[in-house]
Amino acid sequence: MTTIKIANAQFWVHDQDEALAFYTTKLGWEVRADVTMEAWSFRCCASPRPGTARRWS
């Protein structure tokens, strides 16, 4: 049997603050990145599950 592991998933949400609060407050995940690029009206948040190895600094 083949095991599949998901390394990265991206989700588009209407309210990023609400989504980030859900993952950190309800699921207990930590915020490792929260970057806003004003010129593109774009925000990127990285919130891996607890115990996930840090793959960037």
N, C-alpha and C positions, 0 to 999 in steps of 0.2 A: 504494500500500500504506500502510495506517495504522500508525503506530508508537505503541505503548503504553508509557508509563513509569510505574513504580510509585513513588510518593512516600513511602508509609508502609505498613507491614505490622505486625500485632500477632499475637503467638504466646503461647498459654497453655502453660506448662511446669510440670512437677512440681518441678523443682529449679532455681531461678533462679540460684543461684551457679554451678552446673554449666553452665547455658546461657550465662551471661555470660562464663565462662571460655572456652567454646568459641568464641564470636564474637571475643573479644579475643586469645586465645592462638593458636588454630588459624587464624583468618581474618585476624587483624591489625587488626581494627576498634578504634576508640577509644571509651571511655566518655564520653559527653557529659552524661548525667544518670543518677542512681541515687537514686531517692526512695522512701522507705517511709512509708506512711500507716498507723500502728499502729491507729488507731480503726477502720479498715476491713479490717485484715489484708491490705493491698494494697501491692505494690511495683511500681514502674515503672522500667525501665531503657531508656535510649536509647543505641544503639551503631551509628551509621551506618558505612557502608563508607568506607575511606580516600578522600580527595579530594572527599567530599560537601560542598557549600556549607553553611555554618552558617546556619540559618534562624531561630534563636532565640539569645538570649544568656543 
